[in-house]
Amino acid sequence: MQTILKNKVLIRLSEIISSHENEILAANRQDLNAFPDMDASTKDRLKVDEKKIGGMIQSLRDVAELPDPEGKILYGYTRPDGLRIENRSVPFGTILIIYESRPDVTIEAAATAFKAGNRILLKGGKESLNTNMLLTQLWQQALTENGIDQNFVRYLNLSHAETQQLIKDNPYRVDLIIPRGGEKLIAFVKENASAPVFVSGRGNNFLFIDKNSDFEMAIRIILNGKQRISVCNALDKVLIDENIPDLEQKVHRLTDELLLKNIEIVGDEKINSIDSRIKKNDDSHILSEEFLAAKIYLSIVPDIEAAVNIINTYSGGHSATIVTNDDANADLFMQQVDCAAVYRNASTRFTDGGQFGVGAEIAISTQKLHFRGPLGAQELVTNKWFVYGNGHIRE
């Protein structure tokens, strides 16, 4: 598909969404009202307001402005006998996105896959059905108006059992599956899928406060990390170097600020002995937990090497940050921590396709193949060899 046509669809969709804002809000209210007992994290992911609609519109425009990843010549070689060989980027084909709660995925993730030339199958959660169905209809309107088969973007309204069968049997001949949801969903897809899978892993992100650091900066970054509890780039764990000057005073200061924000604080025995307002929890399993709640874990560690080891053992491989004034420690941390995104003196909340300048993202991959981190349109292609001859044969 030509770049100009892809971009026309994306821009037209942004216009259609803008003109249907009231209908989108009404459909979303219907979804919210159908599940009044959902937890705060799920509600935050499900809710669509004017700001989220504005984000969808802007993401479509951003993706339209990005270079087209399809058809790039990655490698070219002409043999002495004149045989021309090229390796080019091509779409995967059909991408199935399985996701929970977040209707904005229906627009932003699909736009990313579409810009790379892929067909898209969407399977959202039952709690967001009305919003997702309406947004898919708007997609199909933009496609039809531009002379493209509306089934280029389809929504699959399937039961849980039907979805599991879809993953196992692949009746739609899907070329790539991207599960965006809880650990059970991801584990099931990995174990049962008959097509390649991009693992969009959990968060459980860590921050380490080095002994040589600006503690007030650390507090600001920590509070920002808990600004939204439902997102995978939220902060869950804080490790503090025991050699930091005025340790007890600083722990009290951090605890004060977190409690002011109504954030539950848990921690190990050592930090509990410094501030009893921190609930003691020495169960190592908590280090692996992604909270998705107004909750944070604090721990005292002996040094930066111990911090790196804990992060590499327990994190989700998503994001980790160090607060430090020491260049050598920053470099050590960023080189040795095995996460998709590593930071110095910045919030993990920046791990996002839009924030990284790649436009809307389809997911944040925590695996090392085929790509790691925010998956934008540039990453949703594979490659293919194109060979041009003139009766060439191999002797």
Secondary structure by P-SEA (a helix, b strand, c coil): ccaaaaaaaaaaaaaaaaaaaaaaaaaaaaaaaacccccaaaaaaacccaaaaaaaaaaaaaaaacccccccccbbbbccccbbbbbbbbbccbbbbbbccccccccaaaaaaaaabbbbbbbbcccaaaaaaaaaaaaaaaaaaaccccccbbbbbccaaaaaaaaacccccccbbbbcccaaaaaaaaaccccccccccccbbbbbbcccccaaaaaaaaaaaaccccccccccbbbbcccccaaaaaaaaaaaaaaaabbbbbbcaaaaaaccccccccccccccccccccbbbbbccccaaaaaaaaaacccccbbbbbcccaaaaaaaaacccccccccccccccccccccccccccccccccccccccccccccbbbbbbbbbcccccc
